[in-house]
């Protein structure tokens, strides 16, 4: 147990966690790590697979020096659960996440990243020639290129779509404010 906790502490360079905190988190999650495997035999199939892409930048310590890092995130899901089957907020179906942590100075080849995403998706979803991909993002060039490489439709996220419309129209006008308030 101590070796595993030390490994977890080594993976988190920003702050060291106490043994009891890590043990409490593991017990709370109730993970069955002995039977875990990378073989996902129950792949799900769907007509649409949504891919939400974004990246963020943060500073972390590496060898006691502050370095800038980029985290590229991708979330995959198969749409929302129908309203009649859920109670309350919308729930995403078969949601999966994929993250990549790199130094900001490292260039990422978009074609290779698109292939990585496709391999990651094929672990969880049954992808057929009829499967359509819908890429959602903030309008960054790498997201548009990823959408192009995956031969998918591209959708601008809500925040950036309203912001783009705001550059064309005056968002401070009362009628436009009322229009976007309900979205």
N, C-alpha and C positions, 0 to 999 in steps of 0.2 A: 504494500500500500504506500509506503514512504517513497519508493522509487517512482511510482506513478504520480504522486503529488508533486515531487520534485520536477518531473517532466512537464507537468502542467504549469508550474511556476516558471520554468525556463521558456515556455511558449508565450508567456505574457510578459514582455519586457518592461512595460510601463510601471506596473505595480506588483509587488509580491503579495500573494494571498496566504493566509494562514492555513495550516493543515485542517483545522476544524471547519473553516469556510468551504474549502474544496470538498471535504467529506460530506458536509451538510448538503451542498449542491448536488453531489452525485447521488446521495440517498433520496433527495427530494425528486430528482428526475426519474428514479427507479429504472436505471438503464440495465438492460440485459446484455452486457458486453461480451459474455462468453459465447453467445449464440449469434452474435452479429456477423453479417457477411456482406460482401459487395455484390452478391448475386440477387438481383431483384427479379424474382420469377413472376410476380404478378404485375406485369406492365399493363398500363391502361391505354386505351385507344380513344381518340377523339378526332373530330373533324378539324378543330382549331386548337392550336397551342399558342398561348400568349407568352411573350418574352419581354420582361421589363428590365431595361438596362440603365445603369447609372454608374458614375464613379465619384469618389470623394477623396479628398486629400487631407492628411493629418501628419503630425510630427510624432515620431516614436524614438526611443533611445536604442541605439545599436552600439554596443561596446562603449557604453557611457558617453556617447556623443549623440546629439539631437540630429536626426535625419528626417527628411521629408519622404513620405510614402504615399502611394496611390492604391486605393482599394477599388477594384472593378467588381461590381455586383451584378448578378443576373438572377432574376426570379422567373421561374416557369410555372404556369398553371393552365388549367383547361377551362377557364371561365368561372362564372359565379354560380353558386347553388341557387336553384329556383326559389322564388319568394315563398311559395306554398310549402316548401320542405324545411324552411329555416324560421327561426324566431329572432328578431332583432336585426343587427347589422348584417351586411352581406358577407358571405363566406366563400373563399376561393377553393376550387376543386383541385385536389392533387397538387398542392403547392410544393415546389422544391426551390432550393437556393444554391447558387454557385458563386464563390468569391475568389478573387485573385489579388494577392498583396504583392506589390512591387515597389521598388524605389522609383521616384518620379523621373529620374534621369534615364530609366530603362524605357526604350521604345517598345511598343507592343504592335506586332504585325496583325492587322485587322483580319486578314484572311485566316491566319493560324488561329486567332482567337475565335473566329466564327466556327472553324472546324472543331475546336475544343468544346464550344457550346453545343454543337450538334452531337458530338460523342456523349456529352453529359446528359443531354435530353434523351438520347436513345437508350440510356440505362434505365430510365423511369417510364418512358412512354413508347407505345408501339407506333412507330412512324411509318406511314404508308405513302405512296405517291399522291394520294388524295388529301393528305394532311396539309393544312394551310397554317403558316406561321404569321403571327401578328406581333410586330416589334413595337414596343412603347418606350419612349425616351424623351430627353430634354432638347433634342435638336443638335447635339454634338455631331461632328463629322464622322467620328468612329462608329456611332450608333447608326447613322444613315448608311454607312458602308457595310456594316454588319447586316443590316436589313437587306441590302442589295445582294450580298453574298449568299444569304439564306433564301433568297428569292421570295421575300415576304412583303407584306404590307407594312407601312410605317405609320404610326399614330403618335402625334405630339401629346405629351401629358397635359393635364388640365391647367396646371399653374402656368406653364410656358405658352400654352395656346391662348389663354386669357391675356397674358403679357404681350404676345404678338399682336392680338387684336387691339390692345390698348395703345400700341404704337401707331396704329392706323386711325383709330377713333379716340376721342377724349374720354377716358374712363371716369373722369370726374363728373360727367354729365349725369343728371338724375335718371333719365330713362334708361341709359346703358347700365347704370349701377343697379337699378331694379331688375333688369334683365339678367345680369350675372349673379345677383344675390341668391337666386333659387337654384343655381347649378351646383 
